[in-house]
Amino acid sequence: MTQAPATPKNGRRRHDREIIALAVPAFGALVAEPLFVMVDSAVVGHLGTPQLAGLGIAAALLMTAVSIFVFLAYATTAAVARRVGAGDLPAAIRQGMDGIWLALLLGAAVVALAMPTAPWLVDAFGASDTAAPYAITYLRISILGIPAMLVVLAATGVLRGLQDTRTPLYVAIAGFTANAVLNVTLVYGAGLGIAGSAWGTVIAQAGMAAAYLVVVIRGARKRGASLRPDAAGIRASARAGVPLLIRTLSLRAVLMIATAVAARLGDVDIAAHQIILSLWSLTAFALDAIAIAGQAIIGRYLGADDEKGAREACRRMVEWGIGCGIVLGVLIVLARPLFIPLFTSDPSVKDTLLPALLVVAVSQPIAGVVFVLDGVLMGAGDGRYLAWAMLVTLAVFAPVALLVPSLGGGLTALWWAMTLMMAVRLITLWLRTRSGRWIVTGATR
């Protein structure tokens, strides 16, 4: 019996199955991450307003420090996926171990730097006299968990590269559950107050890191891959991560500028901005899940020397990005009467929020393509171009956003500036993918 020839429709179905299998668990794991802070806030909030304010400051500092190193996940995913595509699983796991060793080294450096400077960092953040002691207490304890958090990032990248996004989902769910139980037990049962919340998070993160290490080490032993630190491999991981670090810092700068501009517009505008930013972050999780699938799939195709497969997968994921963006935009418009009252009852905030929210809804298809192409180029290991593209985007966005208050614009004008930022990203990423220069096949780029 002859095998039926491959058709474009069959190819799309194959890509759809791959995208769904990787993106759905990735979305669940992404959503579980911010729930750590939400649980801490819910538990500590009952201790008092100063404690909650202190937690908010410390958590913001902690999340900023960790998010800077998200390249540990991105770079590791791409490098491991290439070697999987090339059929060299021992080398793939070895590459992953280099990323984990780099995470441990960076984590130790952050602890050494942040521990003595914790009071200064809290003061620089503008903490009040009543909130500062609680912020310092939470931050100093939580800093001890940073190495584990960075290991979680790197190990997540290893498993994504191995085309496994289910294990990170299970670990994230277990970590969230443990964090909730530990917070309640240590804060109230043991009477440790805000310190108990910090210790609960540290223990939960350590448990997640341990679970990941068990999985990776078991795979290494099964494939005969070395677990010892390799200086050359660690340096290679660091070099691959530097451009992605620049990209991440540039993106953080965009968000910080937007928040600073909103604060200059007044209390009503900054309140509405924070609500929109929270919703924007939630939609970003959905789109980022497709981008994560893109990193793993594109890396594997390029590692297998399958240029055609990489192009077809890229094209299909762009279609997914557009489709998901349209759906998210429509949901934002239709669901606004339901979720706006959950955030505010202030009529002024609602009036300011609504037109800016419609801008966000309109921009979702653009965001969908941007996230997908970002993931495609990450999967291809094209970090240097991503760094330059994000620097260009920052250079265009910053002056436009900073002019909003002086030109009499409000929050809606600011979010049109954010849409301009996404449009610039779309142009730079589309030009790169169209050029084909991102396509470099083989086990290494």
C-alpha positions as CSV (number, residue, x, y, z in Angstrom):
1,M,0.0,0.0,0.0
2,T,1.4,3.4,-1.0
3,Q,1.5,6.2,1.6
4,A,-0.8,9.1,0.8
5,P,1.2,12.1,-0.3
6,A,1.6,15.0,2.1
7,T,-0.7,18.0,1.4
8,P,-0.7,21.6,2.7
9,K,-3.8,20.7,4.7
10,N,-2.1,17.8,6.4
11,G,1.0,19.9,7.1
12,R,-1.1,22.6,8.8
13,R,-2.8,19.9,10.9
14,R,0.6,18.5,12.0
15,H,1.8,22.0,12.9
16,D,-1.5,22.7,14.7
17,R,-1.1,19.5,16.8
18,E,2.5,20.5,17.7
19,I,1.5,24.1,18.6
20,I,-1.4,23.0,20.8
21,A,0.6,20.2,22.5
22,L,3.3,22.7,23.5
23,A,1.3,26.0,23.9
24,V,-1.6,24.8,26.1
25,P,0.6,23.5,29.0
26,A,3.0,26.4,28.6
27,F,0.0,28.8,29.1
28,G,-0.9,27.0,32.3
29,A,2.6,27.3,33.6
30,L,2.8,31.0,32.7
31,V,-0.4,31.8,34.5
32,A,0.7,29.9,37.6
33,E,3.8,32.1,38.1
34,P,2.0,35.4,39.1
35,L,-0.2,33.4,41.4
36,F,2.7,33.1,43.8
37,V,2.6,36.9,44.4
38,M,-1.2,36.8,44.6
39,V,-1.2,34.2,47.3
40,D,1.4,36.1,49.3
41,S,-0.6,39.3,48.9
42,A,-3.9,37.6,50.0
43,V,-2.2,36.1,53.1
44,V,-0.1,39.1,54.1
45,G,-3.0,41.5,53.4
46,H,-4.8,40.3,56.5
47,L,-1.8,41.2,58.7
48,G,-2.2,45.0,58.0
49,T,-1.7,47.7,55.4
50,P,2.0,48.4,56.2
51,Q,2.8,44.7,55.8
52,L,1.0,44.5,52.5
53,A,2.7,47.7,51.3
54,G,6.1,46.2,52.3
55,L,5.3,43.0,50.4
56,G,4.4,45.0,47.3
57,I,7.7,46.8,47.3
58,A,9.8,43.8,48.0
59,A,7.9,41.6,45.5
60,A,8.4,44.3,42.8
61,L,12.1,44.4,43.4
62,L,12.4,40.6,43.5
63,M,10.4,40.0,40.3
64,T,12.4,42.7,38.5
65,A,15.6,41.0,39.5
66,V,14.4,37.6,38.3
67,S,12.7,38.8,35.1
68,I,16.1,40.3,34.0
69,F,17.4,36.7,33.8
70,V,14.5,35.2,31.8
71,F,17.1,34.7,29.0
72,L,18.1,31.6,30.9
73,A,14.9,30.0,29.7
74,Y,14.9,31.5,26.2
75,A,18.5,30.8,25.2
76,T,18.4,27.3,26.7
77,T,15.2,26.4,24.9
78,A,16.7,27.3,21.5
79,A,20.0,25.6,22.1
80,V,18.5,22.4,23.4
81,A,15.9,22.2,20.7
82,R,18.5,22.4,18.0
83,R,20.4,19.4,19.4
84,V,17.1,17.5,19.7
85,G,16.4,18.2,16.1
86,A,19.9,17.0,15.2
87,G,19.1,13.7,17.0
88,D,21.8,14.3,19.7
89,L,20.0,14.0,23.0
90,P,23.1,13.7,25.2
91,A,24.4,16.9,23.7
92,A,21.0,18.5,24.2
93,I,21.0,17.6,27.9
94,R,24.6,18.6,28.3
95,Q,23.7,22.1,26.8
96,G,20.9,22.3,29.3
97,M,23.2,21.5,32.2
98,D,25.5,24.3,31.1
99,G,22.5,26.7,31.4
100,I,21.6,25.4,34.9
101,W,25.2,25.9,36.1
102,L,25.1,29.4,34.7
103,A,21.8,30.0,36.6
104,L,23.5,28.8,39.8
105,L,26.5,31.1,39.3
106,L,24.3,34.1,38.5
107,G,22.0,33.3,41.5
108,A,24.9,33.3,43.9
109,A,26.2,36.6,42.5
110,V,22.7,38.2,42.9
111,V,22.5,37.0,46.5
112,A,25.9,38.4,47.3
113,L,25.0,41.7,45.8
114,A,21.4,42.1,46.9
115,M,21.6,40.9,50.5
116,P,23.7,43.8,51.9
117,T,22.0,46.4,49.7
118,A,18.4,45.4,50.6
119,P,17.7,48.4,52.9
120,W,19.1,50.8,50.2
121,L,17.0,49.2,47.5
122,V,13.8,49.5,49.6
123,D,14.6,53.1,50.4
124,A,15.3,53.9,46.7
125,F,11.9,52.5,45.9
126,G,10.3,55.1,48.0
127,A,9.0,52.9,50.9
128,S,7.3,54.7,53.8
129,D,8.7,54.5,57.3
130,T,6.0,52.1,58.3
131,A,6.3,49.8,55.3
132,A,10.1,49.8,54.9
133,P,10.9,47.4,57.8
134,Y,8.5,44.8,56.4
135,A,9.8,45.2,52.9
136,I,13.4,44.7,54.1
137,T,12.4,41.6,56.1
138,Y,10.6,40.0,53.1
139,L,13.3,41.0,50.6
140,R,16.3,39.7,52.6
141,I,14.6,36.3,53.1
142,S,13.3,36.0,49.6
143,I,16.7,36.9,48.1
144,L,17.9,33.4,49.4
145,G,15.4,31.9,46.9
146,I,16.8,33.6,43.8
147,P,19.3,30.8,42.9
148,A,16.4,28.4,42.9
149,M,14.2,30.8,40.8
150,L,17.0,31.0,38.2
151,V,17.5,27.3,38.2
152,V,13.7,26.9,37.6
153,L,14.1,29.3,34.6
154,A,17.0,27.4,33.1
155,A,15.5,24.0,33.7
156,T,12.2,25.1,32.2
157,G,14.2,26.0,29.1
158,V,15.8,22.6,29.1
159,L,12.4,20.8,29.1
160,R,10.9,23.1,26.6
161,G,13.8,22.4,24.3
162,L,13.1,18.7,24.8
163,Q,9.6,19.5,23.6
164,D,8.1,18.9,27.1
165,T,5.9,21.7,28.4
166,R,3.7,19.4,30.5
167,T,6.3,18.8,33.3
168,P,6.8,22.6,33.9
169,L,3.0,22.8,34.2
170,Y,2.9,20.1,36.8
171,V,5.8,21.6,38.7
172,A,4.2,25.0,38.6
173,I,0.9,23.7,40.0
174,A,2.7,21.8,42.7
175,G,4.8,24.9,43.6
176,F,1.8,27.1,43.7
177,T,-0.1,24.7,46.0
178,A,2.9,24.3,48.3
179,N,3.4,28.0,48.5
180,A,-0.2,28.6,49.5
181,V,-0.1,25.9,52.2
182,L,3.3,27.1,53.6
183,N,2.2,30.7,53.6
184,V,-0.9,30.1,55.7
185,T,1.0,27.7,58.0
186,L,4.0,29.9,58.6
187,V,2.3,33.3,58.7
188,Y,-0.5,32.3,61.0
189,G,0.2,28.8,62.4
190,A,3.8,29.5,63.3
191,G,3.1,33.2,63.9
192,L,6.0,34.4,61.8
193,G,4.1,37.2,60.1
194,I,5.5,38.5,56.8
195,A,8.8,36.6,57.4
196,G,6.7,33.4,57.2
197,S,5.3,34.4,53.8
198,A,8.9,35.0,52.5
199,W,10.1,31.6,53.9
200,G,7.1,29.9,52.4
201,T,8.0,31.2,48.9
202,V,11.7,30.3,49.3
203,I,10.9,26.8,50.3
204,A,8.3,26.4,47.5
205,Q,10.8,27.7,44.9
206,A,13.5,25.4,46.3
207,G,11.2,22.5,46.0
208,M,10.4,23.4,42.3
209,A,14.1,23.7,41.5
210,A,14.7,20.3,43.2
211,A,12.0,18.7,41.1
212,Y,13.4,20.1,37.9
213,L,16.9,18.9,38.8
214,V,15.6,15.4,39.5
215,V,14.0,15.3,36.0
216,V,17.1,16.7,34.2
217,I,19.6,14.6,36.1
218,R,17.6,11.5,35.4
219,G,17.6,12.3,31.7
220,A,21.3,13.0,31.8
221,R,22.1,9.7,33.4
222,K,19.8,7.8,31.0
223,R,21.6,9.4,28.0
224,G,25.1,9.3,29.4
225,A,25.5,13.1,29.6
226,S,27.9,14.6,32.0
227,L,26.6,16.6,35.0
228,R,29.9,18.4,35.7
229,P,30.2,22.1,35.0
230,D,32.0,22.8,31.7
231,A,33.6,26.2,31.6
232,A,33.4,26.5,27.8
233,G,29.7,25.4,27.8
234,I,28.8,27.9,30.5
235,R,30.6,30.7,28.7
236,A,28.7,29.8,25.5
237,S,25.4,29.9,27.4
238,A,26.3,33.3,28.8
239,R,27.3,34.7,25.3
240,A,24.0,33.4,23.9
241,G,22.1,35.1,26.8
242,V,23.7,38.6,26.6
243,P,21.7,39.8,23.5
244,L,18.5,38.4,25.0
245,L,19.3,40.3,28.3
246,I,19.6,43.5,26.3
247,R,16.3,42.8,24.6
248,T,14.6,42.1,28.0
249,L,16.1,45.3,29.6
250,S,14.9,47.4,26.7
251,L,11.4,45.9,27.0
252,R,11.4,46.6,30.7
253,A,12.5,50.2,30.0
254,V,9.4,50.6,27.7
255,L,7.1,49.5,30.4
256,M,8.8,51.6,33.1
257,I,8.6,54.7,30.8
258,A,4.9,54.0,30.2
259,T,4.2,53.8,33.9
260,A,6.2,56.9,34.6
261,V,4.3,58.9,32.0
262,A,0.9,57.6,33.3
263,A,1.9,58.7,36.8
264,R,2.6,62.2,35.5
265,L,-0.9,62.3,34.0
266,G,-2.5,62.1,37.5
267,D,-3.9,59.6,40.0
268,V,-6.9,58.7,37.9
269,D,-4.8,58.0,34.8
270,I,-2.2,55.9,36.7
271,A,-5.0,53.9,38.4
272,A,-6.6,53.2,35.0
273,H,-3.1,52.4,33.5
274,Q,-2.4,49.8,36.1
275,I,-5.7,48.1,35.4
276,I,-5.0,48.0,31.7
277,L,-1.4,46.9,32.2
278,S,-2.7,43.9,34.3
279,L,-5.1,42.9,31.5
280,W,-2.4,43.4,28.9
281,S,-0.1,41.1,30.9
282,L,-2.8,38.5,31.0
283,T,-3.3,38.5,27.2
284,A,0.5,38.4,26.9
285,F,0.5,35.1,28.7
286,A,-1.8,33.6,26.1
287,L,0.3,34.9,23.2
288,D,3.6,34.1,24.9
289,A,2.5,30.4,25.1
290,I,2.4,30.3,21.3
291,A,5.8,32.0,21.3
292,I,7.2,29.3,23.6
293,A,5.9,26.7,21.3
294,G,7.6,28.5,18.5
295,Q,11.0,28.5,20.2
296,A,10.9,24.8,20.7
297,I,9.5,23.9,17.3
298,I,11.7,26.2,15.2
299,G,14.8,25.2,17.1
300,R,14.0,21.5,16.4
301,Y,13.4,22.0,12.7
302,L,16.6,24.0,12.2
303,G,18.6,21.4,14.2
304,A,17.2,18.8,11.8
305,D,18.3,20.8,8.8
306,D,14.7,21.1,7.8
307,E,14.5,24.6,6.4
308,K,11.2,24.0,4.7
309,G,9.6,22.7,7.9
310,A,10.9,25.8,9.8
311,R,9.3,28.2,7.2
312,E,6.0,26.3,7.2
313,A,5.9,26.2,11.0
314,C,6.7,29.9,11.1
315,R,3.9,30.7,8.7
316,R,1.4,28.6,10.6
317,M,2.3,30.1,13.9
318,V,1.8,33.6,12.5
319,E,-1.7,32.6,11.4
320,W,-2.2,31.4,15.0
321,G,-0.9,34.7,16.4
322,I,-3.3,36.7,14.2
323,G,-6.3,34.5,15.0
324,C,-5.6,34.5,18.8
325,G,-5.1,38.3,18.7
326,I,-8.4,38.8,17.0
327,V,-10.2,36.5,19.6
328,L,-8.5,38.3,22.5
329,G,-9.4,41.7,21.1
330,V,-13.1,40.7,20.7
331,L,-13.1,39.2,24.2
332,I,-11.7,42.5,25.7
333,V,-14.5,44.5,24.1
334,L,-17.3,42.0,25.0
335,A,-16.1,41.3,28.5
336,R,-15.3,44.9,29.6
337,P,-18.7,45.4,31.5
338,L,-17.8,42.3,33.5
339,F,-14.2,42.8,34.5
340,I,-14.0,46.6,34.8
341,P,-16.2,46.7,38.0
342,L,-13.9,44.0,39.5
343,F,-11.0,46.5,39.5
344,T,-12.7,49.9,40.2
345,S,-16.0,51.5,41.2
346,D,-14.6,55.1,40.5
347,P,-16.6,56.7,37.6
348,S,-13.6,58.8,36.7
349,V,-11.3,55.8,36.4
350,K,-13.9,54.0,34.4
351,D,-14.3,56.9,32.0
352,T,-10.5,57.2,31.5
353,L,-10.1,53.4,31.2
354,L,-12.6,52.7,28.5
355,P,-11.2,54.4,25.4
356,A,-7.7,53.3,26.2
357,L,-9.0,49.7,26.6
358,L,-10.4,49.8,23.1
359,V,-7.0,50.8,21.8
360,V,-5.5,47.7,23.5
361,A,-8.3,45.5,22.0
362,V,-7.5,46.9,18.5
363,S,-3.8,46.2,18.9
364,Q,-4.1,42.6,19.9
365,P,-3.7,41.1,16.4
366,I,-0.5,43.1,16.0
367,A,0.7,41.8,19.4
368,G,-0.2,38.2,18.3
369,V,2.2,38.4,15.4
370,V,4.9,40.2,17.4
371,F,4.9,37.5,20.1
372,V,5.0,34.7,17.5
373,L,7.9,36.2,15.5
374,D,9.8,37.0,18.7
375,G,9.5,33.3,19.6
376,V,10.5,32.2,16.1
377,L,13.7,34.3,16.1
378,M,14.5,33.2,19.6
379,G,14.1,29.5,18.6
380,A,16.5,30.3,15.7
381,G,19.0,31.7,18.1
382,D,18.8,35.1,16.4
383,G,19.3,37.0,19.7
384,R,21.7,39.6,18.3
385,Y,19.0,40.9,15.9
386,L,16.4,40.8,18.6
387,A,18.6,43.0,20.8
388,W,19.1,45.6,18.1
389,A,15.4,45.5,17.1
390,M,14.3,46.2,20.6
391,L,16.8,49.0,21.1
392,V,15.4,50.6,17.9
393,T,11.9,50.2,19.3
394,L,12.8,51.8,22.5
395,A,14.5,54.7,20.7
396,V,11.2,55.3,18.7
397,F,8.8,54.8,21.7
398,A,10.6,56.8,24.4
399,P,10.3,60.3,22.8
400,V,6.8,59.8,21.6
401,A,5.6,58.6,25.1
402,L,7.4,61.4,26.9
403,L,5.7,64.0,24.7
404,V,2.2,62.8,25.7
405,P,1.8,64.9,28.8
406,S,3.4,68.1,27.3
407,L,1.1,67.8,24.2
408,G,-1.9,67.5,26.4
409,G,-2.5,63.8,25.6
410,G,-4.1,61.5,28.1
411,L,-4.0,57.8,28.8
412,T,-5.5,56.9,25.5
413,A,-2.7,58.8,23.7
414,L,-0.2,56.9,25.9
415,W,-1.7,53.5,24.8
416,W,-1.6,54.6,21.2
417,A,2.1,55.2,21.8
418,M,2.3,51.6,23.2
419,T,0.5,50.4,20.0
420,L,3.2,52.3,18.0
421,M,5.8,50.4,20.0
422,M,4.2,47.1,19.0
423,A,4.0,48.2,15.4
424,V,7.7,49.1,15.3
425,R,8.4,45.6,16.7
426,L,6.2,44.1,14.1
427,I,8.0,45.8,11.3
428,T,11.5,44.9,12.5
429,L,10.6,41.3,13.2
430,W,8.7,40.9,9.9
431,L,11.6,42.3,7.9
432,R,14.0,39.8,9.5
433,T,11.8,36.7,9.0
434,R,11.0,37.7,5.4
435,S,14.7,38.1,4.7
436,G,15.4,34.5,5.7
437,R,18.7,35.4,7.4
438,W,17.4,33.9,10.6
439,I,17.4,30.4,9.0
440,V,20.7,28.8,10.1
441,T,20.5,25.0,10.1
442,G,22.5,22.5,12.2
443,A,23.0,21.5,15.8
444,T,24.6,24.9,16.6
445,R,24.0,28.3,15.1
